[in-house]
Each structure stands twice: as C-alpha cells, then as structure tokens.
Amino acid sequence: MDTNKIIGYILLAAGLLLIVWTIYQSYNIFTAKVSAPFIFRVQAVAKTSESAGGNLQELLQQQMQQELQKQIGQILPADTIPKILNLVSWSILAGILIFAGGTVAGIGIKMVK
C-alpha cells in the first residue's frame, strides 16, 4: 500500500471523527445534557447608594427604576441573553468545525485516489 493512501485514510478518518464529534457535542448541548461553552457571562453590577440626605425626587426615581427592572426581569430573565449568545457562538464554532472536518476528509479522499 502506498504512503499517500495511508495518509489519505488517516485524514479521511480524522475529518469524519471531527464531524461526528461536533455533531455529538451539539446534540448534547441542545438537549441540555451539557451547557454551551461560556463565552458571554453576566456580571452583577452593584450600585452604591449616595448620601442619605437625597431629596424626594431622587428617591422616587430610584424606586421607579427598581420597579422597572423588576418588571423587565419577569418578562426576560437576566441570564437569557447570555445563553442565547453562547448558543449562537457554539453554532458558529460547530459550523466551522464541520466545514474543517469536511475539508480534511476531502483532502484524504483526494490522496486515496
């Protein structure tokens, strides 16, 4: 057997393994068996209160902001957007990995011929 054919079969197997592994990981992520890689994270921002002698208007404005944040939090939980961004980033990475696996397998097939 020729050396090019051996290398071609190795490349073909490596490309197919890369594709299968990526699909398996994607299946596990989208069925919630494994979480998506954390690329985007939520950082809690702590507000410091200003002097205790604030006027009534500032106090009312702070209460309105707190109520508004509470209402928005009920509609759209705080961790939803980072989860969506992490899933999108994994999907892009999975697409790149599948494309790379197909390219490596294609080179392997050309070497076998």
C-alpha positions, 0 to 999 in steps of 0.5 A: 500500500502506498504512503499517500493512501495511508495518509489519505485514510488517516485524514479521511478518518480524522475529518469524519471523527471531527464531524461526528464529534461536533455533531455529538457535542451539539446534540448534547448541548441542545438537549441540555445534557451539557451547557454551551461553552461560556463565552458571554457571562453576566456580571452583577453590577452593584450600585452604591447608594449616595448620601442619605440626605437625597431629596424626594425626587431622587428617591422616587426615581430610584424606586421607579427604576427598581420597579422597572427592572423588576418588571423587565426581569419577569418578562426576560430573565437576566441570564437569557441573553447570555445563553442565547449568545453562547448558543449562537457562538457554539453554532458558529464554532460547530459550523466551522468545525464541520466545514474543517472536518469536511475539508480534511476528509476531502483532502484524504479522499483526494490522496486515496485516489 
